[in-house]
Amino acid sequence: MRPGPSRRAYSGKVSELKSNSEEWKARGVFLRVFVYVFATHLFAGFIWLLFSVGGHAPK
């Protein structure tokens, strides 16, 4: 007969996993916000460049 998992192996682990999971979620949110803001500014800069070059084009 195989012994089942001991209760000592799980004591305190749930709270550690939950806090670690919450920490990873928070990091993911901050990373996503940073990437979205960076990509938005990059796109806006590209549009600004197009208008700038287009404004100086001979008509």
Backbone as XML, in Angstrom:
<?xml version="1.0"?>
<chain id="A" units="angstrom">
  <residue number="1" name="MET">
    <atom name="N" x="0.838" y="-1.183" z="0.000"/>
    <atom name="CA" x="0.000" y="0.000" z="0.000"/>
    <atom name="C" x="0.883" y="1.245" z="0.000"/>
  </residue>
  <residue number="2" name="ARG">
    <atom name="N" x="0.605" y="2.164" z="-0.928"/>
    <atom name="CA" x="1.401" y="3.394" z="-1.011"/>
    <atom name="C" x="0.893" y="4.423" z="-0.019"/>
  </residue>
  <residue number="3" name="PRO">
    <atom name="N" x="1.816" y="5.123" z="0.614"/>
    <atom name="CA" x="1.361" y="6.174" z="1.533"/>
    <atom name="C" x="0.858" y="7.378" z="0.738"/>
  </residue>
  <residue number="4" name="GLY">
    <atom name="N" x="-0.155" y="8.022" z="1.245"/>
    <atom name="CA" x="-0.709" y="9.209" z="0.600"/>
    <atom name="C" x="0.172" y="10.423" z="0.877"/>
  </residue>
  <residue number="5" name="PRO">
    <atom name="N" x="-0.128" y="11.528" z="0.266"/>
    <atom name="CA" x="0.673" y="12.734" z="0.495"/>
    <atom name="C" x="0.526" y="13.200" z="1.938"/>
  </residue>
  <residue number="6" name="SER">
    <atom name="N" x="1.628" y="13.555" z="2.508"/>
    <atom name="CA" x="1.578" y="13.993" z="3.899"/>
    <atom name="C" x="1.044" y="15.423" z="3.963"/>
  </residue>
  <residue number="7" name="ARG">
    <atom name="N" x="0.398" y="15.726" z="5.044"/>
    <atom name="CA" x="-0.158" y="17.068" z="5.212"/>
    <atom name="C" x="0.941" y="18.095" z="5.437"/>
  </residue>
  <residue number="8" name="ARG">
    <atom name="N" x="2.070" y="17.662" z="5.975"/>
    <atom name="CA" x="3.174" y="18.591" z="6.213"/>
    <atom name="C" x="3.719" y="19.171" z="4.916"/>
  </residue>
  <residue number="9" name="ALA">
    <atom name="N" x="3.626" y="18.431" z="3.829"/>
    <atom name="CA" x="4.161" y="18.898" z="2.555"/>
    <atom name="C" x="3.372" y="20.101" z="2.037"/>
  </residue>
  <residue number="10" name="TYR">
    <atom name="N" x="2.116" y="20.221" z="2.446"/>
    <atom name="CA" x="1.270" y="21.291" z="1.924"/>
    <atom name="C" x="1.098" y="22.456" z="2.897"/>
  </residue>
  <residue number="11" name="SER">
    <atom name="N" x="1.615" y="22.347" z="4.083"/>
    <atom name="CA" x="1.399" y="23.418" z="5.054"/>
    <atom name="C" x="2.155" y="24.681" z="4.644"/>
  </residue>
  <residue number="12" name="GLY">
    <atom name="N" x="1.420" y="25.756" z="4.483"/>
    <atom name="CA" x="2.032" y="27.034" z="4.129"/>
    <atom name="C" x="2.295" y="27.212" z="2.652"/>
  </residue>
  <residue number="13" name="LYS">
    <atom name="N" x="2.213" y="26.169" z="1.889"/>
    <atom name="CA" x="2.528" y="26.266" z="0.462"/>
    <atom name="C" x="1.422" y="26.997" z="-0.304"/>
  </residue>
  <residue number="14" name="VAL">
    <atom name="N" x="0.185" y="26.830" z="0.093"/>
    <atom name="CA" x="-0.929" y="27.438" z="-0.628"/>
    <atom name="C" x="-0.818" y="28.949" z="-0.575"/>
  </residue>
  <residue number="15" name="SER">
    <atom name="N" x="-0.523" y="29.486" z="0.600"/>
    <atom name="CA" x="-0.415" y="30.940" z="0.717"/>
    <atom name="C" x="0.796" y="31.448" z="-0.064"/>
  </residue>
  <residue number="16" name="GLU">
    <atom name="N" x="1.891" y="30.671" z="-0.062"/>
    <atom name="CA" x="3.071" y="31.079" z="-0.825"/>
    <atom name="C" x="2.767" y="31.074" z="-2.318"/>
  </residue>
  <residue number="17" name="LEU">
    <atom name="N" x="2.097" y="30.025" z="-2.785"/>
    <atom name="CA" x="1.764" y="29.952" z="-4.201"/>
    <atom name="C" x="0.802" y="31.064" z="-4.592"/>
  </residue>
  <residue number="18" name="LYS">
    <atom name="N" x="-0.155" y="31.367" z="-3.714"/>
    <atom name="CA" x="-1.124" y="32.409" z="-4.016"/>
    <atom name="C" x="-0.436" y="33.769" z="-4.080"/>
  </residue>
  <residue number="19" name="SER">
    <atom name="N" x="0.420" y="34.063" z="-3.117"/>
    <atom name="CA" x="1.099" y="35.359" z="-3.135"/>
    <atom name="C" x="2.055" y="35.439" z="-4.308"/>
  </residue>
  <residue number="20" name="ASN">
    <atom name="N" x="2.716" y="34.337" z="-4.622"/>
    <atom name="CA" x="3.617" y="34.312" z="-5.769"/>
    <atom name="C" x="2.824" y="34.485" z="-7.059"/>
  </residue>
  <residue number="21" name="SER">
    <atom name="N" x="1.661" y="33.849" z="-7.135"/>
    <atom name="CA" x="0.809" y="33.974" z="-8.307"/>
    <atom name="C" x="0.326" y="35.411" z="-8.466"/>
  </residue>
  <residue number="22" name="GLU">
    <atom name="N" x="-0.061" y="36.033" z="-7.374"/>
    <atom name="CA" x="-0.510" y="37.427" z="-7.427"/>
    <atom name="C" x="0.638" y="38.339" z="-7.853"/>
  </residue>
  <residue number="23" name="GLU">
    <atom name="N" x="1.838" y="38.027" z="-7.385"/>
    <atom name="CA" x="3.001" y="38.827" z="-7.761"/>
    <atom name="C" x="3.262" y="38.702" z="-9.261"/>
  </residue>
  <residue number="24" name="TRP">
    <atom name="N" x="3.145" y="37.483" z="-9.792"/>
    <atom name="CA" x="3.356" y="37.282" z="-11.227"/>
    <atom name="C" x="2.275" y="37.980" z="-12.039"/>
  </residue>
  <residue number="25" name="LYS">
    <atom name="N" x="1.034" y="37.971" z="-11.531"/>
    <atom name="CA" x="-0.050" y="38.666" z="-12.231"/>
    <atom name="C" x="0.224" y="40.155" z="-12.268"/>
  </residue>
  <residue number="26" name="ALA">
    <atom name="N" x="0.674" y="40.712" z="-11.162"/>
    <atom name="CA" x="0.977" y="42.142" z="-11.110"/>
    <atom name="C" x="2.125" y="42.478" z="-12.057"/>
  </residue>
  <residue number="27" name="ARG">
    <atom name="N" x="3.149" y="41.646" z="-12.079"/>
    <atom name="CA" x="4.257" y="41.872" z="-13.015"/>
    <atom name="C" x="3.784" y="41.805" z="-14.457"/>
  </residue>
  <residue number="28" name="GLY">
    <atom name="N" x="2.900" y="40.864" z="-14.739"/>
    <atom name="CA" x="2.357" y="40.734" z="-16.085"/>
    <atom name="C" x="1.570" y="41.963" z="-16.504"/>
  </residue>
  <residue number="29" name="VAL">
    <atom name="N" x="0.794" y="42.502" z="-15.569"/>
    <atom name="CA" x="0.017" y="43.702" z="-15.873"/>
    <atom name="C" x="0.947" y="44.874" z="-16.141"/>
  </residue>
  <residue number="30" name="PHE">
    <atom name="N" x="1.948" y="45.054" z="-15.293"/>
    <atom name="CA" x="2.887" y="46.161" z="-15.489"/>
    <atom name="C" x="3.646" y="46.004" z="-16.811"/>
  </residue>
  <residue number="31" name="LEU">
    <atom name="N" x="4.042" y="44.796" z="-17.130"/>
    <atom name="CA" x="4.753" y="44.550" z="-18.383"/>
    <atom name="C" x="3.854" y="44.850" z="-19.584"/>
  </residue>
  <residue number="32" name="ARG">
    <atom name="N" x="2.609" y="44.386" z="-19.512"/>
    <atom name="CA" x="1.673" y="44.645" z="-20.599"/>
    <atom name="C" x="1.417" y="46.129" z="-20.787"/>
  </residue>
  <residue number="33" name="VAL">
    <atom name="N" x="1.225" y="46.845" z="-19.690"/>
    <atom name="CA" x="1.004" y="48.289" z="-19.776"/>
    <atom name="C" x="2.218" y="48.974" z="-20.381"/>
  </residue>
  <residue number="34" name="PHE">
    <atom name="N" x="3.413" y="48.587" z="-19.961"/>
    <atom name="CA" x="4.630" y="49.181" z="-20.508"/>
    <atom name="C" x="4.730" y="48.930" z="-22.009"/>
  </residue>
  <residue number="35" name="VAL">
    <atom name="N" x="4.469" y="47.697" z="-22.431"/>
    <atom name="CA" x="4.557" y="47.359" z="-23.854"/>
    <atom name="C" x="3.500" y="48.122" z="-24.641"/>
  </residue>
  <residue number="36" name="TYR">
    <atom name="N" x="2.278" y="48.186" z="-24.134"/>
    <atom name="CA" x="1.219" y="48.903" z="-24.849"/>
    <atom name="C" x="1.539" y="50.388" z="-24.965"/>
  </residue>
  <residue number="37" name="VAL">
    <atom name="N" x="2.016" y="50.993" z="-23.890"/>
    <atom name="CA" x="2.358" y="52.416" z="-23.933"/>
    <atom name="C" x="3.515" y="52.639" z="-24.906"/>
  </residue>
  <residue number="38" name="PHE">
    <atom name="N" x="4.528" y="51.791" z="-24.851"/>
    <atom name="CA" x="5.667" y="51.912" z="-25.754"/>
    <atom name="C" x="5.227" y="51.749" z="-27.208"/>
  </residue>
  <residue number="39" name="ALA">
    <atom name="N" x="4.417" y="50.738" z="-27.479"/>
    <atom name="CA" x="3.959" y="50.489" z="-28.856"/>
    <atom name="C" x="3.082" y="51.641" z="-29.349"/>
  </residue>
  <residue number="40" name="THR">
    <atom name="N" x="2.237" y="52.180" z="-28.486"/>
    <atom name="CA" x="1.386" y="53.297" z="-28.871"/>
    <atom name="C" x="2.221" y="54.520" z="-29.213"/>
  </residue>
  <residue number="41" name="HIS">
    <atom name="N" x="3.229" y="54.809" z="-28.397"/>
    <atom name="CA" x="4.092" y="55.949" z="-28.677"/>
    <atom name="C" x="4.908" y="55.727" z="-29.948"/>
  </residue>
  <residue number="42" name="LEU">
    <atom name="N" x="5.351" y="54.509" z="-30.163"/>
    <atom name="CA" x="6.085" y="54.199" z="-31.382"/>
    <atom name="C" x="5.198" y="54.401" z="-32.610"/>
  </residue>
  <residue number="43" name="PHE">
    <atom name="N" x="3.974" y="53.929" z="-32.543"/>
    <atom name="CA" x="3.032" y="54.101" z="-33.643"/>
    <atom name="C" x="2.713" y="55.583" z="-33.857"/>
  </residue>
  <residue number="44" name="ALA">
    <atom name="N" x="2.498" y="56.321" z="-32.773"/>
    <atom name="CA" x="2.215" y="57.753" z="-32.889"/>
    <atom name="C" x="3.409" y="58.489" z="-33.497"/>
  </residue>
  <residue number="45" name="GLY">
    <atom name="N" x="4.617" y="58.113" z="-33.121"/>
    <atom name="CA" x="5.811" y="58.720" z="-33.705"/>
    <atom name="C" x="5.921" y="58.428" z="-35.188"/>
  </residue>
  <residue number="46" name="PHE">
    <atom name="N" x="5.555" y="57.230" z="-35.590"/>
    <atom name="CA" x="5.586" y="56.871" z="-37.006"/>
    <atom name="C" x="4.568" y="57.695" z="-37.788"/>
  </residue>
  <residue number="47" name="ILE">
    <atom name="N" x="3.366" y="57.850" z="-37.255"/>
    <atom name="CA" x="2.338" y="58.668" z="-37.909"/>
    <atom name="C" x="2.805" y="60.117" z="-37.998"/>
  </residue>
  <residue number="48" name="TRP">
    <atom name="N" x="3.399" y="60.619" z="-36.901"/>
    <atom name="CA" x="3.917" y="61.994" z="-36.905"/>
    <atom name="C" x="4.995" y="62.149" z="-37.987"/>
  </residue>
  <residue number="49" name="LEU">
    <atom name="N" x="5.854" y="61.169" z="-38.115"/>
    <atom name="CA" x="6.897" y="61.196" z="-39.141"/>
    <atom name="C" x="6.281" y="61.215" z="-40.543"/>
  </residue>
  <residue number="50" name="LEU">
    <atom name="N" x="5.249" y="60.420" z="-40.770"/>
    <atom name="CA" x="4.583" y="60.416" z="-42.073"/>
    <atom name="C" x="4.000" y="61.790" z="-42.405"/>
  </residue>
  <residue number="51" name="PHE">
    <atom name="N" x="3.334" y="62.407" z="-41.429"/>
    <atom name="CA" x="2.771" y="63.742" z="-41.666"/>
    <atom name="C" x="3.871" y="64.775" z="-41.874"/>
  </residue>
  <residue number="52" name="SER">
    <atom name="N" x="4.962" y="64.635" z="-41.133"/>
    <atom name="CA" x="6.069" y="65.579" z="-41.280"/>
    <atom name="C" x="6.698" y="65.471" z="-42.663"/>
  </residue>
  <residue number="53" name="VAL">
    <atom name="N" x="6.963" y="64.264" z="-43.099"/>
    <atom name="CA" x="7.547" y="64.054" z="-44.427"/>
    <atom name="C" x="6.546" y="64.464" z="-45.499"/>
  </residue>
  <residue number="54" name="GLY">
    <atom name="N" x="5.279" y="64.124" z="-45.304"/>
    <atom name="CA" x="4.249" y="64.485" z="-46.281"/>
    <atom name="C" x="4.057" y="65.992" z="-46.369"/>
  </residue>
  <residue number="55" name="GLY">
    <atom name="N" x="4.239" y="66.700" z="-45.258"/>
    <atom name="CA" x="4.087" y="68.144" z="-45.265"/>
    <atom name="C" x="5.215" y="68.849" z="-46.011"/>
  </residue>
  <residue number="56" name="HIS">
    <atom name="N" x="6.373" y="68.240" z="-46.110"/>
    <atom name="CA" x="7.507" y="68.824" z="-46.787"/>
    <atom name="C" x="7.638" y="68.350" z="-48.244"/>
  </residue>
  <residue number="57" name="ALA">
    <atom name="N" x="6.719" y="67.525" z="-48.663"/>
    <atom name="CA" x="6.773" y="67.004" z="-50.034"/>
    <atom name="C" x="6.369" y="68.100" z="-51.019"/>
  </residue>
  <residue number="58" name="PRO">
    <atom name="N" x="6.990" y="68.119" z="-52.184"/>
    <atom name="CA" x="6.602" y="69.126" z="-53.188"/>
    <atom name="C" x="5.182" y="68.861" z="-53.695"/>
  </residue>
  <residue number="59" name="LYS">
    <atom name="N" x="4.464" y="69.959" z="-53.896"/>
    <atom name="CA" x="3.067" y="69.791" z="-54.316"/>
    <atom name="C" x="2.863" y="70.191" z="-55.736"/>
  </residue>
</chain>
